[in-house]
Amino acid sequence: ASPLVNFAIDLDGQAIGGIGLILNSDVYIMSAEIGYWLAEPFWGQGIATEAVRQLVEYTFYYFDIVRLYAEVFETNKASMRVLEKNGFYLEGVRRKAVFKNGLLMDDFIWVKLRSW
């Protein structure tokens, strides 16, 4: 069986969010995208930062991945900070690439490369 790629973020036995990987294929086989969400009452407590830390460690242990990346909407500064605290760097910005809730936004691409 393959290692899991989707997880609940658990706090004292209660699912308060989710985190996971999208494994790429073909010429992008050495890359994976991470995504996560956390219920609003739990924002600002370091929970997402710790969940991302654990997923990064897990990914580089169980998968032959060199590049992890996350796409973050321009309005989500807290998520950018979570990634930054986990050693991701801003690789690029796709201007006006996201249309959500009637708003056209930039998409920030954050990357962490495996360190050998």
Phi, psi and omega per residue, in radians:
A1 nan 2.512 3.123
S2 -1.355 2.677 3.041
P3 -1.066 2.613 3.116
L4 -1.127 2.677 3.098
V5 -2.154 -0.155 -3.139
N6 -2.238 2.361 -3.057
F7 -2.407 2.647 2.933
A8 -1.463 2.539 2.944
I9 -1.574 2.026 -2.980
D10 -1.889 2.318 3.031
L11 -2.247 1.932 -3.137
D12 0.919 0.746 3.086
G13 1.449 0.038 -3.137
Q14 -1.926 2.243 3.067
A15 -1.297 2.070 -3.097
I16 -2.071 0.082 3.139
G17 3.104 -2.989 3.125
G18 -2.557 2.708 3.126
I19 -2.632 2.547 -3.134
G20 -2.971 -3.130 -3.099
L21 -2.106 2.573 2.887
I22 -2.014 1.939 -3.138
L23 -1.396 2.281 -3.131
N24 -1.515 2.983 -3.105
S25 -2.370 -3.082 3.091
D26 0.962 -2.277 -3.071
V27 -1.269 -0.188 3.129
Y28 -1.795 0.348 -3.017
I29 -1.083 -0.389 -3.117
M30 -1.591 0.146 -3.130
S31 -2.103 2.647 3.029
A32 -2.515 2.547 3.088
E33 -1.715 2.416 3.029
I34 -1.869 2.597 3.074
G35 -2.505 2.641 -3.130
Y36 -2.782 2.764 3.031
W37 -2.589 2.702 -3.119
L38 -2.448 2.347 3.111
A39 -1.022 2.404 -3.004
E40 -0.929 -0.662 -3.139
P41 -1.056 -0.260 -3.075
F42 -1.847 0.106 3.112
W43 -1.158 2.651 3.000
G44 1.316 0.272 -3.115
Q45 -1.979 0.114 3.139
G46 1.448 0.075 -3.084
I47 -1.207 -0.812 3.128
A48 -1.118 -0.688 3.120
T49 -1.039 -0.782 3.136
E50 -1.201 -0.685 3.119
A51 -1.096 -0.753 3.109
V52 -1.133 -0.722 3.108
R53 -0.990 -0.810 -3.123
Q54 -1.161 -0.686 3.139
L55 -1.175 -0.694 3.104
V56 -1.057 -0.833 3.137
E57 -1.050 -0.816 3.129
Y58 -1.041 -0.834 -3.092
T59 -1.069 -0.836 -3.098
F60 -1.239 -0.345 3.080
Y61 -1.420 -0.815 -3.001
Y62 -1.621 -0.322 -3.068
F63 -2.162 2.608 3.086
D64 -1.499 1.115 -3.097
I65 -1.899 2.406 3.104
V66 -1.802 -0.556 -2.998
R67 -2.236 2.097 3.011
L68 -1.851 2.404 3.114
Y69 -2.474 2.754 3.077
A70 -2.401 2.485 3.072
E71 -1.832 2.211 -3.061
V72 -2.215 2.264 3.102
F73 -1.146 2.565 -3.050
E74 -0.979 -0.459 -3.102
T75 -1.429 -0.166 -3.034
N76 -1.708 1.191 -3.109
K77 -1.107 -0.606 -3.127
A78 -1.105 -0.705 3.126
S79 -1.177 -0.639 3.077
M80 -1.078 -0.691 3.126
R81 -1.161 -0.672 3.072
V82 -0.999 -0.809 -3.125
L83 -1.174 -0.780 3.135
E84 -1.019 -0.743 3.139
K85 -1.152 -0.329 3.119
N86 -1.751 0.273 3.044
G87 1.476 0.195 3.041
F88 -1.389 2.660 3.064
Y89 -2.154 2.685 3.119
L90 -1.337 1.969 -3.111
E91 -1.522 -0.649 -3.095
G92 -3.034 2.971 3.128
V93 -2.244 2.192 3.039
R94 -1.656 1.877 -3.064
R95 -1.170 2.304 3.046
K96 0.884 0.720 -3.066
A97 -1.646 -0.224 -3.053
V98 -2.093 2.319 3.036
F99 -2.137 1.920 -3.093
K100 -2.462 2.340 3.132
N101 0.903 0.698 3.097
G102 1.350 0.117 -3.083
L103 -2.016 2.274 3.078
L104 -1.614 2.134 -3.011
M105 -2.284 2.819 2.997
D106 -1.405 2.701 3.133
D107 -2.050 2.012 -3.106
F108 -1.609 2.248 -3.128
I109 -1.791 2.005 -3.133
W110 -1.883 2.403 -2.990
V111 -2.331 2.527 2.968
K112 -2.330 2.199 3.114
L113 -1.707 2.560 3.066
R114 -1.060 2.384 3.042
S115 -1.821 2.335 -3.104
W116 -1.698 nan nan
